[in-house]
Amino acid sequence: MSDFDFNIIIESIPFLLEGMGLTLLLTFFAIVGGLALGVVLALCRLSPYGWLSFAAATYVNFFRSMPLILIIFWFYFLVPFILGRPVGGFYSVLIAFVMFEAAYYCEIMRAGIQSVRTGQVYAGQALGLTYKQNMQFVVLPQAFRAMMPILLTQAIILFQDTSLVYVVGLRDFLVAADIVANRDNRLMEMYLTVALVYFVLCLMGQLCINKLQKKYPSGR
Amino acid sequence: MDYNWDWSVLFCTVEDAAIGCAQPFFYWILSGFGWTIAVAAAAWVIAFSLGSLIGIFRTLDNPILNGIGTGYVTIFRNVPLLVQMFLWFFVFPELLPEEAGTWVKRGLPIPEFWTAVLCLGTYTASRVGEQVRAGIQSITQGQRYAAMAMGLRPAQVYRYVLLPVSYRIIIPPMTSEFLGIFKNSSLALTIGVLELTAQTRQIEEYTFQGFEAFTAATLLYILVTAIVMAIMRVVEGRVAIPGMISLGAK
């Protein structure tokens, strides 16, 4: 412990920040894409058409029973293959994350929508609201409040999960630190720094969510 | 989309040049599957016992034990699992006293395996702890008071009243946690454990027939998930407490 070298950390900050940039970019686009696909899946899952709901359920169960690393491998090789040309690791991995996260977001949104009591739906119908109005003004606002904290927590988990791009060598925060660590043989300094940065960021995110939850209770 | 599917890759059992394979890839997948199960099962022992302890700590009035539980969960849930894996493998032996560190690095048989087990176990313990806490807190306070009124000591209150009930309530989320450990065991490949996902990656490198190997691994993961879910559904039905709704699987 005595020869802990802080200089190496300070010197490599610009390099690490570049890596963090990729981590945040990947997290952001995976959240946006995952939410978009997740909404579609959730609506399919709750649709009255049996085959549609079955297809969505199969999708969700399929992606939830596979390890994320295996999914990353699949798409890392599959995407360039389907498109017939190299697209770069970032896009392949991004697609993998979007497909994977959508399965989890779908389940969260489904639970949120189902948590709205049926009495509310009936009340909306009794007031003469159409299906769309009922969804827009009665069900979704309440569902949204119920699922917001879980969606945000899932975003933090996703932020942590993006470190798995390590397996295909995309230069994210962890890989950037890893490169410095192996180049200068400073494993302890770099890995501890990475852990601390992730810890602080995730903890701050979690505290914000808790605060938000207190400010806007789901009212149930 | 002109991929030459060659399923014979998966069935290579001997050095059989006639069907174009040089390695017994079938056994690679089999052995990888074995390691996946071994890592997951061993890590679950740690996760379950340590997690239960952490969960109980978090329901106690004692501020020190409660603080330990909360601190543990906060630390282990806010650092990515992969980073934890590297910390255990590369940094942890350096922090130990000289002799112990050398033993971990040199003396310990299959260090990658035990590191992966320790890492997955301690990480999942933080998640199991949250489930156990939720289970205990979902029991009405009246049960605790009733047990105390009967003269049970605090340890007995947990042993005979709170834990037997809460473990039965939290079967669905605990099943998810077990499946989580099973899937997360694939992270062990980053420190050199040749489990299922690592083996498929290796087959890809040897043969360039990666999709066959990925398909085989995918089917194995889905199969185990389906079997575990089916078994736990039966177990859940058997031990369900009449009149009590279990916590929904999440």
Interface residues (C-beta under 8 A of the other chain):
Chain A: M1 F62 S65 M66 P67 L68 I69 L70 F73 W74 F77 L78 F81 I82 G84 A111 Q160 D161 S163 L164 Y166 V167 L174 D178 L187 M188 Y191 L192 V194 A195 Y198 F199 C202 L203 Q206
Chain B: M1 Y3 T74 I75 R77 N78 V79 P80 L81 L82 V83 Q84 F86 L87 F90 V91 E94 L95 L179 K183 N184 S185 S186 L187 L189 T190 T197 T200 R201 E204 G210 F211 F214 A217 T218 Y221 I222 T225 A226 G248 K250
